[in-house]
Amino acid sequence: MLGEGSANHAPRKSGGVPAFLRLVMIEHSVFALPFAYIAALTAMYEWDANIHWGRLFLVTLAMVGLRTFAMAANRIIDREIDARNPRTAHRELVTGAMSVKHAWTGALIALAVFLGAAALLNPLCLALAPVAVIPMVVYPYGKRFTNFPQAILGLAQAMGPVGGWLAITGSWSWEAVVLGLAVGIWIGGFDLIYACQDVETDREVGVKSVPARFGIPAAIWGARACHAVTTALLVWYATLTDAGAFFWLGLLIVAAAFVYEHTIVRPHDLTRLNRAFFSVNGFIGISLFVCALIDLLRRGLTL
């Protein structure tokens, strides 16, 4: 199947940086990175009310490095499944635009960037770095042994805010855990929606997922429940951190975006699924970050 899929596309190329960036969809860092920033900046506010730009830069390197490694590993591990799905048959490892060797090279460089940034932040970040890497590798295998791979994805994504807080303080924070749970459940929820478009192919290929096992309506309702829980957790986080008016405004925007998302995506109408997945969820992360930053600045965070 893989050979047949490749034969119908452009001639094989060795790849390169542009092909690798397309492979890992680098622009999707917008989903999780804002929440790591919210955690890191809140930790700075509680620490000494100053933005430490060097640490924030290292947090960025760590987050982008880990996410890039995770996406590259996902694409490598799933390349044969991708070749059997018409929606994903254009991906670089299927068409030959990127070789597996070059993909692994990019993945290992990204992993080295993550570990290097963690080492420069503090000893605890470096010691816990393997804990963050494990679910990133386990996730693509999850669809082979469980109907709930989104739970593994959620766990992986929940580590971003926790890591952002640890990067600043070097100590554990339950506030960051609450924010991390909100992020993990949010991303797991919209991945439930995203998986709905592959139901028939997943059933034919043997890929496990909530929509493939329980149907699209169950997955949509599961996503709605996840986003309701996400909203509740964000409210809890705001309470724990004594957030001000602008953060609460951000929560209202997030809640409205969730309502809009679930208005345009229905169990029997997935025509606007991509708008919900890419546009709405990207807007959620950016808008809450902007509101959180303004709130922290008004409360005394110094640039």
N, C-alpha and C positions, 0 to 999 in steps of 0.2 A: 504493500500500500504506500509506504513512504517513497519508494523509488518511482511508482507511477505518478504520485502527486508532484514530485520534483520535475519529472519529465515534461509536464505541461506548463512549466514556468520558464523564466529567463535562464540563460546559461549560468552555471555556478560561478560565484566570485568568492574571493577570499574574505571579503567583508572589509571592515574599517570602522573608524569611530562613528560616523553617521549611521551606519547600519546597526552598530551596537546600541546607540542611543534610541533608535527606533525599536529595536528588540526589547529593550527594558522599559520603553514608554516613559522616558525620564520626566516628561511633563506631569505625570500622575503623582509626583512627589507632593503636589499641591494638596492631596487629600490628608496626609498624616503630618507633614512638616509644620503646618500652623499650630497644631496642638502641642507639639514638642516645644515650640516657641512660647506658647501660653504658659506651659509648666515652667520652663526655664526663666522667663521674665518674672513670673510670680515668685519663684524662689529667690531671684535677685532682689525683688522688692522687699521680701521678708528678711533677707539677709542684711543688706546695707542700703537698699533703695537706689542702687546705681546699676546701670547696664554695663556689664563686662563684655565688651565687644569681642575680645579674644576667645572667651569661653563660648560665646554665642556662635562664633565662626566654627569652633570645633564641634559644637552640637550639630551645626549644619552639615559638616563633613561626615560626622558619624551617621546621621540619619540618612543622608543621600547615599553614602557608601553601603550601608546595610540594606536599604531598599533596593539599590541597584544589584547587589549580590543576590538578593532574594528573587527578584524578577528574572535575572539571568538564569539562576538555578531552576526556577519554575519552567522557563521556556525550554531549557535543555532536557529536563526530566520528562516534560510533556510533549516533546516534539513529534512522537509517533501518534499520540492521540490527536494532536493538532492537525496532522496530515489527513486524518480521517473525518475531520469536521469542516464542511465548506466555509464556515465563518472564519476559521483560523488557518485555513490552508495557505493563506498568503503570507504567513509569518516567516521571518527571515531564515530560520533554521529549517523550514520546510521547503522553501523555494531555492535555497542554496545561496541567498544573498549574504549569509553569514555562516561560516563553518562552525562545527561544534568546538573545535580546538580554539578558535578565536573567541567564541562565546565564553569558554571556560577561562581563557586568559583575562578577558574583561571582568568576569565574575571574581576571580582571585585578586585582581588589582583593587576592585571595589571593596572586597573583604579586608585587604591590607589597609586601605584607607580608613575603614571603620575601626579596626583594631588599633591603628596608630592614633586616631583621634581619641579613642577611649583611654589609651595609655597616657596621652598628654593631659587628659582631663583630671583624673585622679585614680588611685589604686583600686577603689571599689568598682568604678566603671569598667576597668580592664578585667577585674576578677569576674564580674557578672556578664561580660561580653559573650562568652559561649552560651549562656542561658538565652540570650537574645537571638543567637544564630540558629539554635536547634529548631524552633518552630518554623523558621523560614524555610528550612530544608524539608521538614516533615510535611508541611502543608500540601505541596503538589502530590505527595503520595497519599494524602488523606482521602482523595476522591476514589482511591482504589480499595479502601477498607472500611470507610464509614459513610453513612448518608448525611453526615453533618460536617463536611470539611470546612464550612464557614466558621465553625467554632474554633478550629485551629487557626484560621486566618485572623479571627478576632483576637485570640490570645497573642499572636505575633504582633498585631498592630497596637495592642494595649501597652506594649512595652515602650513605645515612643515617648509619651508624656512622663512615664516613670523614669526613663533614662534621662530625659531632659532635666528633671528635677535633681536626680542624683549627680548629674554633670556639674551642677552649680554648688550644691551643698555637700556632696559626698556622704549623705545620710538618707535614710529611708523616710518617706513621707506618705501618709495615708491620703492626704489630699490629692497627690499625684496618682495614687492607685485608683481613686474614684474617677478622676479625669481619664485615666487610661482605660478603665472599664467602659466609660462612655464612648470613647473612640473605638474600642474593639467591637462593642455591640453595634455601634453605628455602621462601621465598615462591614461587619458580618451581615448586617441587615440589608445594605444595598447590594452586597454580593449575592444575596438570595434572589433579589430582583434580576440581577445581571444573568444569573444561571438559568433563568426561565427561558431564554432564547435558544438554549441548547438541549431542551428536554428530549426531543425525538432522537437526535444524534447520540446523546448520552445513553439513552436506553439501548440503542443499537450497539454501541461500542462497549457498553458495560461500565461507564463512568457513573459513580455514585454521587447523588446530590439530593437535597430536599425536594426540589421540583420534579426530578426524575423519579423519586420514590413515592412521594405523596401528592404530586400534582402541582400545577401552577397556582391555583387558588390558595392552597395551603402555604406555599412559599410567599405569596404576596401578603397574606395575613400574618405570617411569621415576621416578615420585614416590617410591617406596621407595628407589631408588638415590640420588635427590637428598637424602633425609633421612638416609641413611647417611653421605653425604659431609658434610652439615651437621654431624652429630654429631662426625665426625672433625675438622672445621675448628674447632668449638668447643673440643674437647680441645686442639688446637694453640694456640688463642688463650689458653686457661687456662695452658698451659705457658709461652708467651711472656711473659705478664704476671705470672708467679709467683703465680697465684691460690691462695687458701686453701681451707680445708675447705668453707666454705659455698658457694663457687662450684662446687666439684666436686659438692656435694649437688644444686645446681641442675641440673647436667648430667645427673645420674642421673634427676632428675624429668623433664627434657626427653626423655631416651632412652625412659623408660617411657611418656611421652605419645605419642611417635612409634609405639611398639609398639601402644598402644591404638588410635591413629588408623588404623593399617593392619590392625588386627583387625576394626574395625567397617565399614571400606570395602573391599569386594572387587570384582573385575572383574565379577561377575554379581550383585552386591547393592549398589546405591547408595542404599538407603532411608535410611541414616543419614549421608549425605554432608554435609548441612548441619550436623549435630552435629560432625562431624570438622572442617569448614572453619571455622566460627565459634567454637564452644565450645573445642575442643581447641587450636587454634592461638592463640586469644586467651589461653588458660591458659599456653601455652608462653612467650609473651613476658613476661607479667606475673610468672610464677613465677621465671624466670631473672633478671629484673631485681631482684626482691626479694632473692633469694639473693646476687646480685652486690653489691647495696647493703649488705647485712648483712656480707658478707665484707670489703668496703672499709672499713666503719666499724670492724670488729674489727682490721683491719690498721693503723688510725691515721687514716683520713679524718675530718676534723673538720667538723661541721655549721656 
